[in-house]
Amino acid sequence: MRASKSRSRGDSASPTTAIACVKALSSAAIVALVLAIIGLSQAFAQETSTQGSPVKSQPPPPAAPSPWSFRVSPYLWIAGINGKVGVRSNIPAANVDVGFSDIFKALDWFPPPVMLGGEVRYGRFGFVSDFIYLGLEDSSGVTRGPISAKVDAHLNFAIWTFGGSYRVIDNDPVTLDLLAGGRFWGLDGKSTLTGPVAVRKGSGSDIWIDPIIGISGRVGLGSGFALQAEADVGGFGLVSDIDWQVLGTLQYQVSDSFTMDAGYRYLAVDYKNGGFLLDAALSGPIIGGSIRF
């Protein structure tokens, strides 16, 4: 009987132990599964964050500067004129003498004067242009033998200087360009000769182009200031006997794209064609600005 009871207790303890082991294993499996899920969640969140955030890239290298540049330069040249102008062979040449201090009285404002320069540059090569239109009026006395008379002259000038340039020195703050091109002259004139007994009127016009060569240089002085100088010569007896000019300005760079300048300019020509004569010089102070882009 005792043996039977003892055996029955042993049989009843075995299922209890098995259940406890199953519970322990189940708990361990659940804990392991939870830990695995937590670990996978953290890994996935980290990967998602890495993929969603933008990758910091290096800034692109600065673009190379364009070899093209452009300049537009409106200006005012307060130019007086001194010399001889003749439009007809039957009327004496007028001795024109208008100082730049009197230029505003002598200027013909309708149409108004136009003065505009410009440049297109590609690297060391460039094309330069300078256009002037102005009208002048002047009266002067002439003497032919014992007879004195007065000549009234009304002159309209169109002067266009153009050509190519090549920069032989480009070493900041010094630049030096060689120039070759032409200068177009258009002159329309009217003369009235008033004598002691008669009045004689005449008019004439002529156009021509002189070949020119020249040089242009610039020297930076610091603090935005620079000196600019230009000289050219032409004609060479091919059209005009001589055609030349000099120009010097002091420049101040207001910004990267705008420069102001002021200086002095002298332009002279000696041209004859039949009864048409222009042997004169225009000179005076010049002031203007340049826009670069």
Residue frames relative to the residue before (quaternion, step in Angstrom):
aa qw qx qy qz dx dy dz
M 1.0000 0.0000 0.0000 0.0000 0.00 0.00 0.00
R 0.6755 0.4779 -0.2982 0.4759 3.62 0.91 -0.95
A 0.6384 0.5201 -0.3302 0.4615 3.46 1.04 -0.82
S 0.6524 0.5157 -0.3217 0.4527 3.55 0.98 -0.77
K 0.6521 0.5062 -0.3182 0.4662 3.59 1.00 -0.80
S 0.6440 0.5278 -0.3207 0.4515 3.48 1.00 -0.89
R 0.6591 0.5031 -0.3121 0.4637 3.58 0.94 -0.75
S 0.6565 0.5135 -0.3210 0.4497 3.52 1.02 -0.86
R 0.6236 0.5230 -0.3490 0.4645 3.65 1.10 -0.65
G 0.6351 0.5239 -0.3278 0.4634 3.54 1.03 -0.81
D 0.6619 0.5010 -0.3170 0.4587 3.57 0.99 -0.79
S 0.6762 0.4913 -0.3039 0.4572 3.59 1.03 -0.78
A 0.6321 0.5371 -0.3346 0.4473 3.71 1.11 -0.55
S 0.6014 0.6038 -0.3613 0.3785 3.61 1.01 -0.66
P 0.6755 0.4674 -0.3245 0.4690 3.72 0.81 -0.75
T 0.6213 0.5475 -0.3453 0.4415 3.60 1.02 -0.73
T 0.6603 0.5044 -0.2993 0.4691 3.55 0.95 -0.92
A 0.6459 0.5262 -0.3171 0.4532 3.59 0.97 -0.81
I 0.6513 0.5139 -0.3182 0.4588 3.56 0.98 -0.84
A 0.6430 0.5243 -0.3185 0.4585 3.55 1.02 -0.84
C 0.6485 0.5106 -0.3197 0.4654 3.56 0.97 -0.79
V 0.6427 0.5206 -0.3273 0.4569 3.58 0.98 -0.84
K 0.6491 0.5176 -0.3172 0.4583 3.57 0.99 -0.88
A 0.6555 0.5134 -0.3169 0.4542 3.55 0.97 -0.88
L 0.6693 0.4917 -0.3041 0.4667 3.57 0.92 -0.88
S 0.6334 0.5306 -0.3296 0.4567 3.60 1.04 -0.79
S 0.6522 0.5120 -0.3169 0.4605 3.56 0.96 -0.87
A 0.6577 0.5071 -0.3103 0.4626 3.56 0.95 -0.89
A 0.6530 0.5144 -0.3192 0.4552 3.57 0.99 -0.82
I 0.6435 0.5205 -0.3218 0.4598 3.57 1.02 -0.82
V 0.6469 0.5142 -0.3153 0.4667 3.57 0.95 -0.92
A 0.6628 0.5045 -0.3089 0.4591 3.59 0.92 -0.90
L 0.6502 0.5168 -0.3169 0.4580 3.58 1.03 -0.84
V 0.6434 0.5193 -0.3207 0.4621 3.59 0.99 -0.86
L 0.6594 0.5042 -0.3116 0.4625 3.56 0.93 -0.91
A 0.6471 0.5178 -0.3207 0.4585 3.57 1.02 -0.81
I 0.6464 0.5142 -0.3209 0.4634 3.56 0.99 -0.85
I 0.6438 0.5180 -0.3244 0.4605 3.60 0.97 -0.86
G 0.6636 0.5079 -0.3076 0.4550 3.56 0.94 -0.90
L 0.6657 0.4911 -0.3113 0.4678 3.57 0.92 -0.86
S 0.6328 0.5374 -0.3386 0.4428 3.59 1.01 -0.76
Q 0.6614 0.5002 -0.3075 0.4666 3.56 0.94 -0.87
A 0.6532 0.5108 -0.3163 0.4608 3.59 0.96 -0.83
F 0.6663 0.4992 -0.3067 0.4613 3.59 0.97 -0.84
A 0.6416 0.5247 -0.3232 0.4566 3.57 1.02 -0.82
Q 0.6498 0.5140 -0.3183 0.4607 3.56 1.00 -0.82
E 0.6601 0.5033 -0.3108 0.4630 3.60 0.97 -0.85
T 0.6460 0.5215 -0.3159 0.4593 3.58 1.00 -0.85
S 0.6474 0.5194 -0.3136 0.4612 3.57 0.99 -0.86
T 0.6567 0.5128 -0.3124 0.4563 3.57 0.99 -0.81
Q 0.6863 0.4758 -0.2855 0.4703 3.57 1.00 -0.84
G 0.6925 0.4993 -0.2865 0.4348 3.60 0.98 -0.76
S 0.6619 0.4980 -0.3267 0.4552 3.60 1.02 -0.64
P 0.4910 -0.6702 0.4621 0.3101 3.62 -0.94 0.86
V 0.4314 -0.6877 0.5242 0.2571 3.50 -1.06 0.79
K 0.3895 -0.7231 0.5222 0.2296 3.55 -0.74 1.02
S 0.1257 -0.8053 0.5781 0.0385 3.53 -0.55 1.23
Q 0.5876 -0.5688 0.4430 0.3674 3.52 -1.23 0.42
P 0.5281 -0.6277 0.4493 0.3539 3.63 -0.96 0.74
P 0.5287 -0.6409 0.4387 0.3426 3.59 -0.99 0.78
P 0.5636 -0.5989 0.4301 0.3724 3.59 -1.06 0.58
P 0.5775 -0.5992 0.4105 0.3726 3.62 -1.02 0.65
A 0.5199 -0.6526 0.4580 0.3067 3.54 -1.04 0.86
A 0.5213 -0.6309 0.4734 0.3258 3.55 -1.06 0.73
P 0.5228 -0.6459 0.4434 0.3360 3.62 -0.92 0.79
S 0.5175 -0.6487 0.4620 0.3130 3.56 -1.05 0.79
P 0.4541 -0.6826 0.4900 0.2962 3.62 -0.97 0.73
W 0.6148 0.5488 -0.3468 0.4477 3.60 1.24 -0.27
S 0.0944 0.7626 -0.6386 0.0416 3.56 -1.13 0.71
F 0.1806 -0.7862 0.5883 0.0567 3.54 -1.18 0.68
R 0.0647 -0.7849 0.6158 0.0221 3.56 -1.13 0.71
V 0.0672 -0.7540 0.6530 0.0243 3.54 -1.08 0.90
S 0.0299 -0.8380 0.5413 -0.0628 3.59 -0.66 1.16
P 0.0750 -0.7690 0.6342 0.0296 3.61 -0.19 1.20
Y 0.0415 0.8092 -0.5835 0.0555 3.59 -1.04 0.71
L 0.2956 -0.7065 0.6086 0.2074 3.52 -1.40 0.14
W 0.0981 -0.7771 0.6214 0.0164 3.54 -0.72 1.15
I 0.1900 -0.7829 0.5856 0.0894 3.56 -0.45 1.22
A 0.0760 0.8642 -0.4835 0.1163 3.52 0.51 1.30
G 0.2333 -0.7203 0.6363 0.1478 3.51 -0.94 0.95
I 0.2537 -0.7583 0.5804 0.1538 3.57 -1.27 0.27
N 0.0012 0.7877 -0.6148 0.0393 3.53 -1.02 0.88
G 0.5322 0.6196 -0.4531 0.3570 3.58 -0.79 0.98
K 0.5674 -0.5757 0.4683 0.3568 3.52 -1.29 -0.49
V 0.0381 -0.7772 0.6280 -0.0096 3.51 -1.04 0.89
G 0.0365 0.7891 -0.6113 0.0477 3.57 -0.85 1.01
V 0.1850 -0.8078 0.5537 0.0817 3.55 -0.95 0.90
R 0.7826 0.1432 -0.0943 0.5984 3.62 1.23 -0.35
S 0.5275 -0.6551 0.4403 0.3144 3.55 -1.04 0.75
N 0.6870 0.4827 -0.2931 0.4572 3.62 1.13 -0.51
I 0.6817 0.3783 -0.2847 0.5578 3.60 1.30 0.13
P 0.4896 -0.6738 0.4561 0.3134 3.61 -0.77 0.97
A 0.5614 -0.5921 0.4561 0.3551 3.57 -1.14 0.66
A 0.4077 -0.7094 0.5253 0.2338 3.55 -1.02 0.85
N 0.3223 -0.7082 0.5939 0.2046 3.54 -1.04 0.84
V 0.1033 -0.8257 0.5544 0.0133 3.54 -0.08 1.31
D 0.1034 0.7832 -0.6038 0.1067 3.56 -0.85 1.00
V 0.1622 0.7658 -0.5955 0.1806 3.54 -0.14 1.34
G 0.2746 -0.7656 0.5616 0.1516 3.58 -0.53 1.16
F 0.6012 -0.5846 0.3823 0.3882 3.57 -1.12 0.54
S 0.5766 0.5740 -0.3889 0.4321 3.60 1.19 -0.32
D 0.7261 0.3849 -0.2302 0.5212 3.60 1.23 -0.46
I 0.3908 0.7763 -0.4477 0.2100 3.56 1.27 -0.04
F 0.6475 0.5318 -0.3431 0.4246 3.61 0.99 -0.72
K 0.6306 0.4927 -0.3438 0.4913 3.60 1.17 -0.42
A 0.7178 0.4607 -0.2539 0.4562 3.58 0.98 -0.84
L 0.5652 0.6206 -0.3953 0.3731 3.61 1.13 -0.46
D 0.3049 -0.6905 0.6260 0.1959 3.50 -1.20 0.71
W 0.2321 -0.8353 0.4888 0.0973 3.57 -0.33 1.29
F 0.7373 0.3249 -0.2177 0.5508 3.63 1.23 -0.05
P 0.4181 -0.3558 -0.7763 0.3098 1.57 -0.59 2.43
P 0.5853 -0.6103 0.3979 0.3558 3.60 -1.11 0.59
P 0.5884 -0.5689 0.4235 0.3884 3.59 -1.18 0.41
V 0.1579 -0.7632 0.6225 0.0714 3.54 -1.20 0.70
M 0.0665 0.7822 -0.6144 0.0795 3.57 -0.86 1.00
L 0.1793 0.7955 -0.5442 0.1972 3.56 -0.46 1.22
G 0.1022 -0.7823 0.6132 0.0380 3.53 -0.91 1.00
G 0.0156 0.8087 -0.5879 0.0137 3.55 -1.25 0.30
E 0.0908 -0.7849 0.6113 0.0452 3.53 -1.30 0.34
V 0.1120 -0.7297 0.6699 0.0794 3.53 -1.20 0.75
R 0.0308 -0.8273 0.5601 -0.0310 3.58 -0.67 1.09
Y 0.0460 -0.7474 0.6621 0.0286 3.54 -1.17 0.79
G 0.8089 -0.1212 0.0345 0.5742 3.55 -0.22 1.29
R 0.8175 -0.1832 0.1696 0.5189 3.55 -0.75 -1.09
F 0.6546 0.5117 -0.3085 0.4632 3.59 1.25 -0.29
G 0.0253 0.8127 -0.5811 0.0348 3.56 -1.10 0.66
F 0.2203 -0.7141 0.6402 0.1781 3.51 -1.40 0.23
V 0.1227 -0.8095 0.5735 0.0268 3.58 -0.71 1.11
S 0.0467 -0.7870 0.6150 -0.0109 3.53 -1.18 0.69
D 0.0397 0.7785 -0.6250 0.0407 3.55 -1.08 0.79
F 0.0491 -0.8249 0.5624 -0.0300 3.57 -0.61 1.17
I 0.0427 -0.7802 0.6238 -0.0156 3.55 -1.03 0.94
Y 0.0588 0.7442 -0.6653 0.0064 3.53 -1.10 0.81
L 0.2245 0.7639 -0.5888 0.1390 3.57 -0.88 0.91
G 0.2557 -0.7448 0.5985 0.1473 3.52 -1.26 0.58
L 0.0903 -0.7988 0.5947 0.0087 3.57 -1.02 0.90
E 0.1213 -0.7591 0.6340 0.0846 3.52 -1.23 0.59
D 0.1021 0.7911 -0.5960 0.0922 3.57 -1.00 0.84
S 0.2037 -0.7445 0.6231 0.1264 3.54 -1.27 0.55
S 0.0316 0.7973 -0.6004 0.0543 3.56 -0.98 0.85
G 0.4283 -0.6925 0.5191 0.2599 3.55 -1.24 0.47
V 0.0929 -0.7733 0.6253 0.0490 3.56 -1.10 0.73
T 0.1805 -0.7710 0.6033 0.0951 3.53 -1.19 0.57
R 0.0056 -0.7687 0.6395 -0.0134 3.56 -0.89 0.96
G 0.7952 -0.0934 -0.0031 0.5991 3.52 -0.15 1.35
P 0.7994 -0.2618 0.1932 0.5052 3.57 -0.88 -0.89
I 0.6157 0.5691 -0.3349 0.4299 3.57 1.30 -0.13
S 0.1765 -0.7688 0.6084 0.0872 3.51 -0.95 0.96
A 0.0086 0.7917 -0.6097 0.0362 3.55 -1.08 0.76
K 0.3531 -0.7117 0.5666 0.2187 3.53 -1.35 0.15
V 0.1590 -0.7747 0.6070 0.0784 3.55 -1.01 0.87
D 0.1593 -0.7518 0.6349 0.0798 3.54 -0.85 1.04
A 0.0849 -0.8095 0.5809 0.0059 3.57 -0.73 1.09
H 0.0795 -0.7563 0.6489 0.0248 3.52 -1.05 0.92
L 0.0240 -0.8393 0.5387 -0.0698 3.57 -0.40 1.29
N 0.0978 -0.7569 0.6438 0.0553 3.54 -1.07 0.84
F 0.1371 -0.8076 0.5728 0.0296 3.57 -0.62 1.20
A 0.0045 0.7195 -0.6933 -0.0402 3.52 -1.26 0.67
I 0.0258 0.8046 -0.5861 0.0923 3.57 -0.53 1.22
W 0.0245 0.7953 -0.6031 0.0564 3.57 -0.70 1.12
T 0.1140 -0.7754 0.6205 0.0251 3.53 -0.68 1.21
F 0.0775 0.8039 -0.5794 0.1097 3.58 -0.77 1.03
G 0.2892 0.7686 -0.5474 0.1615 3.56 -1.22 0.37
G 0.5320 -0.6080 0.4910 0.3257 3.48 -1.40 0.03
S 0.1615 -0.7812 0.5972 0.0841 3.53 -1.22 0.52
Y 0.1103 -0.7614 0.6337 0.0802 3.53 -1.26 0.51
R 0.3318 -0.7614 0.5306 0.1693 3.59 -0.76 1.09
V 0.1803 -0.8135 0.5487 0.0686 3.54 -0.38 1.27
I 0.7620 0.1720 -0.1183 0.6130 3.60 1.20 -0.49
D 0.0877 0.7719 -0.6223 0.0959 3.56 -0.79 1.08
N 0.3251 0.7333 -0.5012 0.3247 3.51 0.55 1.27
D 0.3270 -0.7888 0.4868 0.1839 3.54 0.06 1.36
P 0.5924 -0.1936 -0.7820 -0.0002 1.63 -1.77 1.81
V 0.5770 0.5924 -0.3718 0.4218 3.63 1.19 0.38
T 0.0273 0.7641 -0.6444 0.0131 3.55 -1.03 0.90
L 0.0460 -0.7840 0.6190 0.0097 3.55 -1.18 0.65
D 0.0842 -0.8072 0.5842 -0.0058 3.57 -0.76 1.13
L 0.2698 -0.7085 0.6258 0.1834 3.52 -1.22 0.66
L 0.1794 -0.8104 0.5558 0.0469 3.57 -0.93 0.97
A 0.0745 0.7626 -0.6419 0.0307 3.57 -1.20 0.61
G 0.3189 0.7469 -0.5300 0.2438 3.56 -0.82 0.98
G 0.5059 -0.6343 0.4852 0.3260 3.54 -0.97 -0.87
R 0.2218 -0.7379 0.6134 0.1734 3.51 -1.35 0.21
F 0.2461 -0.7699 0.5802 0.1005 3.53 -0.71 1.20
W 0.0902 -0.7701 0.6305 0.0346 3.53 -0.99 0.95
G 0.0292 0.7533 -0.6569 0.0103 3.52 -1.06 0.85
L 0.0338 0.8122 -0.5777 0.0743 3.58 -0.61 1.10
D 0.0568 -0.7614 0.6458 0.0003 3.50 -0.91 1.04
G 0.0187 0.8403 -0.5370 0.0713 3.57 -0.57 1.14
K 0.1151 -0.7507 0.6464 0.0737 3.49 -1.28 0.60
S 0.0738 -0.7965 0.6001 0.0103 3.57 -0.95 0.91
T 0.0959 -0.7608 0.6397 0.0527 3.51 -1.14 0.76
L 0.1553 -0.7873 0.5946 0.0488 3.55 -0.63 1.19
T 0.0840 -0.7954 0.6002 0.0072 3.55 -0.62 1.17
G 0.0594 -0.8207 0.5679 -0.0204 3.55 -0.45 1.26
P 0.7256 -0.4348 0.2919 0.4464 3.57 -1.24 -0.06
V 0.8092 0.2423 -0.1235 0.5208 3.62 1.06 -0.58
A 0.8161 0.1495 -0.0596 0.5551 3.62 1.12 -0.36
V 0.2811 -0.7114 0.6175 0.1834 3.52 -1.38 0.36
R 0.0636 -0.7997 0.5970 0.0000 3.55 -0.76 1.01
K 0.1302 -0.8001 0.5842 0.0413 3.55 -0.89 0.98
G 0.0417 0.7905 -0.6101 0.0342 3.52 -1.15 0.63
S 0.0647 -0.7830 0.6176 0.0370 3.55 -1.21 0.47
G 0.0886 0.7913 -0.6013 0.0665 3.52 -1.19 0.46
S 0.1040 -0.7791 0.6149 0.0641 3.54 -1.25 0.35
D 0.0025 -0.7852 0.6192 -0.0103 3.53 -1.20 0.51
I 0.1129 -0.7599 0.6350 0.0814 3.55 -1.26 0.51
W 0.1095 0.7767 -0.6157 0.0751 3.54 -1.17 0.67
I 0.2554 -0.7431 0.5992 0.1531 3.55 -1.32 0.35
D 0.1860 -0.7762 0.5964 0.0854 3.55 -0.82 1.05
P 0.3896 -0.6677 0.5643 0.2897 3.61 -0.99 0.72
I 0.0562 -0.8031 0.5931 0.0088 3.57 -1.05 0.77
I 0.1020 -0.7305 0.6663 0.1096 3.52 -1.34 0.40
G 0.0467 0.8317 -0.5492 0.0667 3.56 -1.04 0.62
I 0.3027 -0.7159 0.6039 0.1764 3.48 -1.43 -0.09
S 0.0506 -0.7876 0.6141 0.0034 3.56 -1.09 0.74
G 0.0226 0.8175 -0.5736 0.0474 3.57 -0.90 0.90
R 0.1246 -0.7754 0.6166 0.0541 3.52 -1.27 0.52
V 0.0737 -0.7803 0.6209 0.0138 3.55 -1.03 0.90
G 0.3197 -0.7500 0.5490 0.1843 3.58 -0.71 1.06
L 0.2602 -0.7860 0.5480 0.1192 3.55 -1.00 0.90
G 0.5519 -0.5965 0.4022 0.4218 3.58 1.23 -0.22
S 0.8120 0.2463 -0.2117 0.4849 3.56 -1.30 0.47
G 0.7165 -0.4683 0.2448 0.4555 3.59 1.11 0.68
F 0.6246 0.5474 -0.3402 0.4410 3.61 1.24 -0.17
A 0.0334 0.7816 -0.6214 0.0423 3.55 -1.22 0.65
L 0.3183 -0.7063 0.5963 0.2104 3.53 -1.32 0.41
Q 0.0979 -0.7811 0.6164 0.0195 3.56 -0.94 0.99
A 0.0231 0.7949 -0.6048 0.0433 3.59 -0.89 0.93
E 0.0088 -0.7903 0.6118 -0.0327 3.54 -1.11 0.78
A 0.0393 0.7791 -0.6246 0.0364 3.58 -1.10 0.74
D 0.0541 0.7851 -0.6164 0.0273 3.55 -1.10 0.71
V 0.1186 -0.7696 0.6246 0.0591 3.53 -1.28 0.43
G 0.0917 0.8097 -0.5724 0.0911 3.57 -1.03 0.74
G 0.5197 0.6178 -0.4933 0.3239 3.50 -1.32 -0.30
F 0.1451 0.8546 -0.4974 0.0353 3.54 0.56 -1.31
G 0.6472 -0.5303 0.3218 0.4431 3.59 1.18 0.50
L 0.5032 0.6513 -0.4294 0.3718 3.59 1.23 -0.04
V 0.7673 0.0788 -0.0406 0.6352 3.56 1.04 -0.82
S 0.7552 0.1523 -0.0723 0.6334 3.55 0.56 -1.20
D 0.5615 -0.5592 0.4683 0.3909 3.54 -1.25 0.38
I 0.7716 -0.1097 0.1032 0.6180 3.57 1.02 -0.89
D 0.0089 0.7669 -0.6399 0.0490 3.55 -1.12 0.77
W 0.2296 0.7999 -0.5168 0.2011 3.60 -0.35 1.17
Q 0.0367 -0.7905 0.6109 0.0251 3.53 -1.29 0.42
V 0.1197 -0.7344 0.6596 0.1059 3.53 -1.38 0.40
L 0.0388 -0.7883 0.6134 -0.0279 3.54 -1.12 0.77
G 0.0491 0.7870 -0.6133 0.0457 3.56 -0.95 0.92
T 0.0159 0.8110 -0.5829 0.0481 3.59 -0.88 0.94
L 0.3098 -0.6732 0.6335 0.2226 3.50 -1.35 0.45
Q 0.1531 -0.8202 0.5497 0.0420 3.56 -0.70 1.10
Y 0.0860 -0.7607 0.6394 0.0719 3.53 -1.26 0.55
Q 0.2966 -0.7701 0.5449 0.1484 3.56 -0.71 1.13
V 0.2644 -0.7930 0.5352 0.1217 3.55 -0.35 1.30
S 0.7767 -0.0625 0.0726 0.6225 3.59 1.03 -0.87
D 0.7334 -0.4038 0.2917 0.4625 3.56 -1.29 -0.07
S 0.7864 0.3337 -0.1613 0.4941 3.58 1.09 -0.63
F 0.7632 0.3339 -0.1868 0.5207 3.62 1.19 -0.19
T 0.0247 -0.7862 0.6161 -0.0413 3.54 -0.95 1.06
M 0.2047 -0.7520 0.6135 0.1274 3.57 -1.09 0.78
D 0.0098 -0.8065 0.5911 -0.0037 3.58 -1.08 0.67
A 0.0430 -0.7678 0.6391 0.0096 3.53 -1.29 0.55
G 0.2202 0.7867 -0.5500 0.1736 3.55 -0.99 0.81
Y 0.5208 -0.6121 0.5000 0.3227 3.55 -1.19 -0.67
R 0.0958 -0.7985 0.5943 0.0110 3.55 -1.09 0.85
Y 0.0654 -0.7768 0.6264 0.0056 3.53 -1.09 0.84
L 0.0249 0.7955 -0.6002 0.0788 3.58 -0.75 1.13
A 0.0222 0.8129 -0.5779 0.0683 3.59 -0.71 1.10
V 0.0152 -0.7817 0.6233 -0.0150 3.53 -1.21 0.67
D 0.1098 -0.7558 0.6420 0.0666 3.55 -1.21 0.64
Y 0.1401 0.8042 -0.5483 0.1818 3.55 -0.18 1.37
K 0.0095 0.7792 -0.6260 0.0293 3.57 -0.99 0.91
N 0.1008 0.7664 -0.6285 0.0861 3.53 -1.03 0.87
G 0.7973 -0.1414 0.0545 0.5843 3.58 -0.05 1.29
G 0.8023 -0.2079 0.1856 0.5278 3.56 -0.73 -1.09
F 0.5693 0.5845 -0.3886 0.4281 3.58 1.29 -0.02
L 0.0197 0.8104 -0.5802 0.0791 3.56 -0.82 1.06
L 0.0932 0.7413 -0.6634 0.0412 3.52 -1.09 0.85
D 0.1459 0.7535 -0.6171 0.1734 3.53 -0.28 1.33
A 0.3743 0.7366 -0.4409 0.3505 3.54 0.36 1.29
A 0.2415 -0.7395 0.6101 0.1505 3.50 -1.39 0.28
L 0.1908 -0.7375 0.6374 0.1158 3.53 -1.10 0.81
S 0.1243 0.8018 -0.5711 0.1245 3.58 -0.80 0.96
G 0.3532 0.7271 -0.5454 0.2216 3.53 -1.20 0.58
P 0.6706 -0.4916 0.3628 0.4207 3.56 -1.30 0.11
I 0.1616 -0.7729 0.6104 0.0624 3.51 -1.23 0.64
I 0.0046 0.7840 -0.6200 0.0298 3.57 -1.04 0.84
G 0.2033 0.7942 -0.5498 0.1600 3.58 -0.93 0.80
G 0.3246 -0.7205 0.5747 0.2126 3.50 -1.35 -0.30
S 0.2261 -0.7656 0.5902 0.1197 3.56 -1.24 0.47
I 0.1653 -0.7525 0.6327 0.0782 3.53 -1.04 0.94
R 0.0987 -0.8036 0.5866 0.0176 3.59 -0.73 1.09
F 0.1050 0.7790 -0.6134 0.0769 3.53 -1.09 0.77
